[in-house]
Amino acid sequence: MGNLTDMEIFSRVVTAGSMSAAGREMALSPAVVSKRIRRLEERLGARLLQRTTRQIALTEEGQGYYERVVAILASIEEAESYVSRRNSKPRGTLKISAPTSFGRIHIAPYINKFMQLNPDLNLSLILSDDFVDIVGEGFDVAVRIAELENSSLIARRLADNHRVICAAPDYLERHGIPRSLEDLGRHNCLFATNQDNWRL
C-alpha cells in the first residue's frame, strides 16, 4: 500500500464518520485504519483528525487536505473511466499493410461493412507487394504471404498458401515440357514472388 491508499483510507474515514465504519467498508480492522491514519499524519507533519471516543472531526489542516484528496481521487476515477470507455469501443486510426492482390480480393469487399460496425475508427489500408517496415512505419496489422522472421511481432496463420508451376499449352508446344529441375533454368519463368529463387 502506498500514499494513494492512505489517501483513500483517510477519505473513507471522513465520509464514514469513524475508523471502525471505514474499516468495515474497506475490509480492514480498526487498528489497521488507525495505524494508516497515524502514519499519514506523521508523514505530513500535521494532525488531520480530532479523535474522541464517539466521533472524529477534521482539523483545519485536515479539512484542506480532505478537499484536495477528494479532487485527486475523483480525477483518478475519471481517468480510469476514460480509458475504460475508449477500450470498450474501437476508435482512432487502424493502419493495415497487405499484398495488393490479397487486399483487393479479401479485404476491400468488407471495408464498408467494417466501417459501419466501427464508425469511430479511421482505416488506413496500404496495398503493396513490398515488405514494409511494420514497426518503423507504424502499422497496426500486416498481412504477409511468408514466414515470419525472428521478431517480437505476434503472428497468426490465416490460411495455407499453395503455389504451383504452370504454363500455357502453346508455350509448352513451342518450347517443350520441362522434365527436370535443370530444364526450368532454360525456360522463360515468371516469378510471382519477391524472392530471387524458388523452393520446390
N, C-alpha and C positions, 0 to 999 in steps of 0.2 A: 504494500500500500504506500502511496506517495502523498505529496502535498495535495493533489487533487482530491484524493479520497478523504483527507482531513477536512477539506472544504465541504465535501458532500455530507460528512457526518455533522459538522457544525451547522450547516443549513438545515438538516433534518431535525436536529435538536431544537432549533429555534421554532420551526413550523410545528413540530410535535408537542412542544411545550415542556418536555422533560427528557432526561437522558434515558430513562427506562423505556419510555414510549418510542423514542428514536431507535433504541436498541432492538425493540420488538419488530419494528418496521424493516430494519436492515439485517435482521438475524444476527445481532451482536449482543453480547452481555453488557449490562450497565457498566461493569468495571472496565471493559474494553473501550466503551464510548467515553467514559470519564478520562481514561488514560490518553486517548487520542486528542480530546479537547485540551487537556493539560499540556500535552506535547506541542500542540498548535500554538497555545498561548506563550509557551516558553520560546518557541521559535520566533514568534512575532515580537516578543518582549512587551506584551500588553495583556491585560485582563479583558477578556471578551464577554464573559458572563458573570453575573452576580448569582451565587447559588444560595438557596435556602433549603430547608427540609422539605418544602412542598412545591416550590416552583423555581424557575430561573428567570432572569431578566437580563437584557442586553445592557452593557455599559455604553458610554458614548462612543468609545473606540469600536466596541462590538457592533453597534448599530451601523456605523460607517462601513465596517468590514463586511457585514452581512449584506448590505445593499449591493456592494461590488461583487461579492461571491454569487449572489443570485443572478446578476447580469452575466457573469462568466459562465455559470452552469447553463443558463439559457442559450448563450452563444454556442456552447459545445453541443447542446441538444439540437439546435438549428443546423449546425454544420453536419452532424450525423444524419439528420433528416434530409438535408440537401443531397448528400452522397447517395443515400438510400433511394431517393426519388430518381436520380439520374441513372442508377443501376437498374431500376425496375423497368425502364423503357429506353431502348437504344436511341442515342442521339449523337450528334457530332458528324464527323466525316469518316466513312469506311473506304479505304483505299485498297483496291484489288489489282493484282497483276495476273494475267493469264495469257497463254498462247493464242494467237489470232484465231485460228480455226476453232479451237475449243471454246473460246469466248463467244464467237458468233453463233455456234450451234447449241451450246449447253448453258450459257449464261444470259446472253442478250434476250432470248424469248421470255425470260422470267423476271426481267428488271422491273417492268411496270407493276406486276403483282407484288413484288418485294417492296417497292416504294410505297404502294398503297398500305401495306401492312406496317410500314415503318416511316410514317410521314415526317418525323423529326430527324431523320437520318439523311445525310448527303452522301451520295455514292460517286466515287471516282474510279472508273474502270479503265485500266490501261492495257490494251491488247498489243502484245509484241512477242515475236519469236526469239528475241534476245534474252539472255539470262540477266535480269536486273539485280542490283544490289538491294535485296529486300529490306534489310535494316537501314542501310545508308540512305535509301530513297524514301523511307517512311511508309512502306507498305504494311497494311494490317494482315492481309491474306494474299497468298500467292499460289497459283495452280502451276504445277510443274509436271512435265512428262519426262521424268528422270528419277534417278535415285538421289536421295538427299545426302550431300556430303557431310562430313563431320561438322556439326553445328549445334548451337543451343536452341535452334528453332524446333517447334513441335510439328511433326508431320503426321498426316492421316491419309491412308490409302483410299482413294475414291474408286478406282477400278484398275483392272489389269489392262495393259496396253500391248496388244499383239501386232507385230508388223510382219509383212510378207514381202518377198521379192516377186515382182510380176513384170510382164512385158506384153506389148501389143502383138497380136498374131502376125501382122505384116512386118513388124520389126524382126521377129524371130525367123520369118520366111527369108528376109534379106540377109540377116547376119548369123543365122543358125542358133540352135539351142545350146546354151552352156551346159556342159556335162560335169564340170568340177569347179571348185573354188578358184583355181587358177584361170579358168576360162573367163570368169567375171572381170578379171583385170583387163581383158581385151575388148570388153563391151562398153558401150556408152551408158553409164549408170548415172541416174539422177538420185541424189541423196535428199531424202525428206527428213533431214536431221541437221543439227548444228555441230555434229561430231565429224571428224575427218575420216573415221574408219567405221566399219560395220563389225558387229559381233553376231556371229551366226550360231 
